[in-house]
Amino acid sequence: MIGYPEAYLDIETTGLYPHESSITVIGLYFCNGDDGRLVQLYDSSISRENLLEAMRGTEHMYTYNGSRFDIPFIRACLGPDLERMHRHTDLMYKCWDYNLRGGFKRVLQHLGIFRETEGLNGMDAIRLWERYKQFNDLDALDLLLRYNRDDIVNLRQLRDALAEFDTPCEA
């Protein structure tokens, strides 16, 4: 099996606070050079064991605002402290170094990074999950998973765009 040293992580939740909300999707996009693999845990597949198994072999994890949201939320709900287990770069702070401020989607827009699910936001993700759970609406689940996929795949695009800022121009 090929190793995936990089993981791009984003979660969807039913709210902002783990003591009154739950995780609905854990999205992981694993990369080894140009080779990538998508893993999305949702519903009954969300567990400490499944997350740790998926992250096995990962050296470096990337998030956007993960230091303040995703990582603490996962720790509160599932137990593992992913920041202690993997090197972690929160790309939000790297964006701030280049005066790229605002939410993740706003930064992507500024950099011209396309999203298939353009226009959807975190509140939409909550509503989609509710439609799936209340009405077994598989179209809602599909859209939620595409929204999450956009987030994690675009984390890689954002990291690549930021790396270009660090590349010196040749004279």
Secondary structure, DSSP 4 states (H G I P E B T S, - for coil): -----EEEEEEEESSS-TTT--EEEEEEEEEETTEEEEEEEEGGG--HHHHHHHHTT--EEEESSTTTTHHHHHHHHH---HHHHSEEEEHHHHHHHTT--S-HHHHHHHHT---TTTT--HHHHHHHHHHHHHH--HHHHHHHHHHHHHHHHHHHHHHHHHHHHHSPPP-
